[in-house]
Amino acid sequence: MLCHTSPAPSYQPHLHNRCHNEMRISLSLLRPAALLTSSIQPFPLITKTKTKTFTTPNPSPVRLPLHRLRFTTMASAYKPEAARVPPAVELPTPPVTKFMIALCQLSVTSDKPRNIRHARKAIEEAAGKGAQLIVLPEVWNSPYLSDSFPVYAEDIEAGADAAPSFSMLSEAAKQLKVTIVGGSIPERCGDHLYNTCCVFGTDGQLMGKHRKIHLFDIDIPGKITFMESKTLTGGQTPTIVDTEVGRIGIGICYDIRFQELAMLYAARGAHLLCYPGAFNMTTGPLHWELLQRARAADNQLYVATCSPARDTSAGYIAWGHSTVVGPFGEVLATTEHEETIIVTEIDYSLLEQRRTHLPLGKQRRGDLYQLVDVQRLSSQK
């Protein structure tokens, strides 16, 4: 587990004086016209005496500081609420403030029954360590190969014997009374195949199903070429689920590269984003942690990712390094590439604290840009 702390900055008087002088200079350059556009009514002049304070039109006034008036006027003109369409919902009060999350970085083989038994054992171990939310990797029941997806795919709608991986997750969640973000498995639905993540509540019921929206089609000459679209179909719906451990937005691997999806989840009031993923040996070292920290810091929420363990003999070699990131972009827990289970604490009280210290939601420029949630907007018509 990694913990990062930074020393508090020391007070430096010379910097304070410099900033004060710079403020006086910048304020002196303000155009009087800036005040003419203000919708704020003029404040009465205030004169202080030894015994009381009263209003008067006499000289020697104390006015509201000009920079405060200008800041308030500008903030109102920026229309931060208009930066999200429909407007962002308020962060909901989560059912718990603190809880333990487990990331099961599993080894994956070509033996599907073994993979299912192995995942069940890891879930039981994680629950035994106190985890209330357990996350599995992307494609944990199958080799990560386009040719394997049709062979290992399950009919989730049919359930039972047609979906043994799905059924195991449901039974484990119910028996152990835990919430499970079930990594992802190849799903067959009619003539289509999807890369699908299922979320189960403590009663074993399916709470949400996310089909990977952005398919992993890349070609880096001399490094890696992979085309998910040869066998898989992209999902059509963002997935956010209210669980017993908070509101969770779901993405799968390549989905993490698209910040719009994370922004959309944040605007819907997500506390945590979970991305089962299998970055490779080319993109993993470069982007895996970078993208997680960016999604967390930009949206001021928690991000958890879970990868398969690395198998250097496999046709596709995963990077590993499953990670939990806090709302300031700080790495709370991570690991290397071996098979392991990470267990760490999520503390939702930090969300409001971070957003108070760095009020990005109140500083967005709705007068310049907007994020449109097409699904929410359509549902309101």
Stockholm file with secondary structure:
# STOCKHOLM 1.0

chainA/1-381         MLCHTSPAPSYQPHLHNRCHNEMRISLSLLRPAALLTSSIQPFPLITKTKTKTFTTPNPSPVRLPLHRLRFTTMASAYKPEAARVPPAVELPTPPVTKFMIALCQLSVTSDKPRNIRHARKAIEEAAGKGAQLIVLPEVWNSPYLSDSFPVYAEDIEAGADAAPSFSMLSEAAKQLKVTIVGGSIPERCGDHLYNTCCVFGTDGQLMGKHRKIHLFDIDIPGKITFMESKTLTGGQTPTIVDTEVGRIGIGICYDIRFQELAMLYAARGAHLLCYPGAFNMTTGPLHWELLQRARAADNQLYVATCSPARDTSAGYIAWGHSTVVGPFGEVLATTEHEETIIVTEIDYSLLEQRRTHLPLGKQRRGDLYQLVDVQRLSSQK
#=GR chainA/1-381 SS CCCCCCCCCCCCHHHHHHHHHHHHHHHHTCCTHHHHTCCSCCCCCEEECSSCEEECSSSSCBCCCHHHHHHHHHHHHHCGGGGEESCCCCCCCCSCSEEEEEEEECCCCSCHHHHHHHHHHHHHHHHHTTCSEEECCTTCSSCSCTTTHHHHCBCTTTCGGGCHHHHHHHHHHHHHTCEEECCCEEEEETTEEEEEEEEECTTSCEEEEEECSSCCEEEETTTEEEEGGGTCCCCCCCEEEEETTEEEEECCGGGGGCHHHHHHHHHTTCSEEEEECCCBTTHIIIIIHHHHHHHHHHHTSEEEEECCCCCTTSSSCBCCCCEEECTTSCEEEECCSSSEEEEEEEETHHHHHHHHHSCGGGTCCTTTCCEECHHHHHHTC
#=GC SS_cons         CCCCCCCCCCCCHHHHHHHHHHHHHHHHTCCTHHHHTCCSCCCCCEEECSSCEEECSSSSCBCCCHHHHHHHHHHHHHCGGGGEESCCCCCCCCSCSEEEEEEEECCCCSCHHHHHHHHHHHHHHHHHTTCSEEECCTTCSSCSCTTTHHHHCBCTTTCGGGCHHHHHHHHHHHHHTCEEECCCEEEEETTEEEEEEEEECTTSCEEEEEECSSCCEEEETTTEEEEGGGTCCCCCCCEEEEETTEEEEECCGGGGGCHHHHHHHHHTTCSEEEEECCCBTTHIIIIIHHHHHHHHHHHTSEEEEECCCCCTTSSSCBCCCCEEECTTSCEEEECCSSSEEEEEEEETHHHHHHHHHSCGGGTCCTTTCCEECHHHHHHTC
//
